[in-house]
């Protein structure tokens, strides 16, 4: 794709995102891990920018990574792109080198988005649904992931071993909204007594330098959730049924 | 994972699949492209094998690739595993080398499964739903994919260029069931006059040596679909609402 003059004048790496979007947080964390400077372009809820609509015309969703003007959409696709482009110069690898270990992380990453994302929006009240069922779905997912952590980490700090990797980023990005969802719905899903490994991992993930700066505080997410529901209702886009 | 004696005695590469499964067809095509011999293990609808339940305990679904006894599940994860393990010895690459081109194929592959799979099962009557809406959804997807083909193929035969690649396999695996769905629902979605590029691509894909042997005939899929619906009804698993 040819870059326009305007695009060439912009920063080499830009992220069309939102401070509260867990999908976008994945991109910020990956770029920080790789030590890549980027320009952050904040989208406003309910008012998509021309740049977003042009860059992701199919889904019209954040995040989009713009690399020398070329758009890459879908958070997991972006993570792999970042890992492949910034693969040398001592940058830590996001996916492991071993094909089997890569397949295990890709499998669980897809599982996380299939199970935790839909349940999380129900717990947050963004989509009406059975909150007990949603909490049970997250609980079952965490049971699987607690086991997966033991197998993947092999006694180390992260799913990716000594360093934050692909599955750490994909699951970790949900943590902020999971805490907010627990507060909004008045339930506890990531319970230390039931998920000791994941709870300790979550604390380590939160404390990591690449995460600390971009992971929003729970209170702010709870406030943002109210705002989001209001915007959806005002636009007639609130989904009252799953 | 340690392999048991039994597993070590088995073929190095096995696929737990089904002749009619479009997700499993992806795996056969990829292995044939790479020139990898494999043992095919046919699952019976409605009666999952112990090996499947043990190899994919989370989803309990085909396909599963067993490589020296190690299980890899989820078709797109398997395709990338195959590409990474059999990467040399003149084996054709499934994903391109360029990170941007890889991201484009991954983006569209996810789009195909998000849009075409759910609509296809409605057209086939496996899940009750609005058939006109489903046909319209496939139609919109094909419009996007017709454009994507022109951009990806750059005048060559496949999305992957001169050779069948990741997106070719992911979209191409749907073709058999799309033809069957057209016959079952009495609609035409992949219309040559509207999608000249995709129609010509589909003919080339079907004629490819790696595809011909494993892509079922439309009549057989139509028959299998009736059998599948009967099994689902007998087991009380027929989903009357989406």
Interface residues (C-beta under 8 A of the other chain):
Chain A: X58 X67 X70 X72 X73 X74 X76 X77 X78 X80 X81 X84 X85 X99 X100 X102 X103 X106 X107 X110 X111 X144
Chain B: X58 X67 X70 X72 X73 X74 X76 X77 X78 X80 X81 X84 X85 X99 X100 X102 X103 X106 X107 X110 X111 X144
